[in-house]
Amino acid sequence: MTNTPALHEWNLQPEAAMALQRKLAAKIIRTDQLKGEVKLVAGVDMALNEEKNMAHAAVVLLSYPQMEVLERHVYEEPIRMPYIPGLLSFREIPCILGAFALLSQQPDLVMVDGQGIAHPRYLGIASHLGLWLDLPTIGCAKSILRGH
C-alpha cells in the first residue's frame, strides 16, 4: 500500500495529544463520500503483550461482496506508550500503520476494532486511522467509551 504523508508526531504529552485530537476531529468527513464501488475491505485489530512490551497489529483484506480473504498480515513492534483512556490511537496506530504498509492493495474501506466519532473528542482510533490512511473508516467498538 502506498504511504501517505505523516499527519503528526506520535511522541506527545497527553495534554498535547488531546489538543491534537480536537484539531484533527474537524477534518473528519461524516457523510458518505465513497468514490466508486467498494471492492476491497480491510479489517484491523490489535493485541498487546504488556509482559513482553510488544504490540501486534493484524490486517485482513477481503474482496467485497464475496468476502474472500485476499491478504492477511501481522506486524509487531515494541509498545510506544502506556494506556491512557481516550488516547488509545496514540498507543496503537503506529503499529497498525506497520501492518497496513504490508498490504499490496489499497482497501476502499477499513473496519476498525475501536471507536470512531463516538469518542469524547470525536477522534477515536477509527477516525484517527482514517485520517492517517486517507481512507474511509468505520469504528466497531465492543464497548462505550465514557467520561474522558
C-alpha positions in Angstrom: 0.0 0.0 0.0 1.3 3.5 -0.8 2.5 5.6 2.1 0.6 8.8 3.0 2.5 11.8 4.4 2.9 11.9 8.2 0.0 13.6 9.9 1.8 14.4 13.1 4.4 13.1 15.6 3.4 10.3 17.9 5.6 11.2 20.9 3.3 13.7 22.5 2.4 14.5 26.1 -1.2 13.7 27.0 -2.4 17.3 27.0 -0.9 17.9 23.6 -2.4 14.7 22.2 -5.8 15.7 23.4 -5.5 19.2 21.8 -4.4 17.5 18.6 -7.4 15.2 18.7 -9.7 18.3 19.0 -8.0 19.9 16.0 -8.0 16.7 13.8 -11.6 16.0 14.6 -12.6 19.0 12.5 -11.1 17.1 9.5 -13.4 14.1 9.8 -15.9 13.6 7.0 -19.1 12.4 8.4 -21.1 11.9 5.2 -20.9 9.2 2.6 -18.3 10.3 0.1 -17.1 6.9 -1.1 -15.5 7.2 -4.6 -17.0 4.4 -6.7 -17.9 0.9 -5.7 -16.4 -0.8 -2.6 -14.5 -3.8 -3.8 -11.8 -4.2 -1.1 -12.5 -4.0 2.6 -9.8 -4.2 5.3 -10.3 -5.2 8.9 -7.8 -4.4 11.6 -7.3 -5.3 15.2 -4.6 -5.1 17.8 -3.2 -7.3 20.6 -0.8 -6.1 23.2 1.6 -8.2 25.3 2.4 -6.0 28.2 4.7 -8.6 29.8 6.9 -8.6 26.7 6.2 -4.9 25.9 5.1 -5.9 22.3 2.2 -4.6 20.2 0.8 -6.8 17.4 -1.4 -5.4 14.6 -3.3 -7.7 12.2 -4.9 -6.6 9.0 -7.0 -8.7 6.7 -8.0 -7.6 3.2 -11.2 -9.0 1.8 -12.9 -8.9 -1.5 -16.4 -7.4 -1.3 -19.1 -8.7 -1.6 -17.5 -12.1 -2.0 -15.7 -11.8 1.4 -12.8 -13.8 0.1 -9.5 -13.3 2.1 -7.0 -11.7 -0.3 -4.3 -10.8 2.1 -3.5 -11.1 5.8 -0.6 -9.6 7.6 0.7 -9.2 11.2 3.1 -6.5 12.2 4.7 -6.2 15.6 6.8 -3.6 17.4 7.6 -2.5 21.0 4.7 -0.7 22.7 5.4 3.0 22.4 3.3 4.4 25.2 1.2 3.4 28.2 -2.5 3.1 28.1 -4.2 6.4 28.7 -8.0 6.5 28.4 -9.1 8.5 25.4 -5.7 8.3 23.7 -5.7 4.7 22.5 -5.0 5.7 19.0 -1.6 7.2 20.0 -0.7 3.8 21.5 -1.9 1.6 18.7 -1.9 3.3 15.3 1.9 3.3 14.8 1.8 -0.5 14.9 -1.4 -0.6 12.8 0.3 1.6 10.1 3.1 -1.0 10.0 0.6 -3.7 9.2 -1.1 -1.6 6.5 2.3 -0.9 4.9 2.5 -4.7 4.2 -0.7 -4.7 2.0 -0.1 -4.9 -1.7 -3.5 -3.4 -2.5 -5.3 -0.4 -1.1 -8.7 -1.0 0.5 -11.7 1.0 -0.4 -13.0 0.9 3.2 -11.5 0.0 6.6 -13.2 -1.6 9.6 -11.5 -0.9 12.9 -11.9 -2.6 16.3 -12.5 0.6 18.2 -14.3 4.0 18.4 -14.7 6.4 15.5 -16.5 9.6 16.2 -18.2 8.1 19.3 -15.3 9.5 21.4 -15.1 12.4 23.9 -13.1 14.4 21.4 -14.7 12.9 18.3 -11.4 11.3 17.2 -11.3 7.6 18.3 -8.9 5.2 16.8 -11.0 4.5 13.7 -11.3 8.2 12.8 -7.7 8.9 13.6 -6.6 5.9 11.4 -8.8 7.1 8.6 -7.0 10.5 8.6 -3.6 8.8 8.5 -4.5 6.5 5.7 -6.7 9.0 3.9 -9.4 6.2 3.6 -12.9 5.8 4.8 -13.1 4.0 8.1 -15.8 2.6 10.3 -15.3 2.1 14.0 -16.8 -1.1 15.5 -16.2 -0.8 19.2 -17.0 -3.5 21.7 -18.0 -1.1 24.5 -18.9 2.5 25.1 -16.1 5.0 25.9 -17.2 7.1 28.9 -16.1 10.1 30.8 -12.8 11.2 29.3 
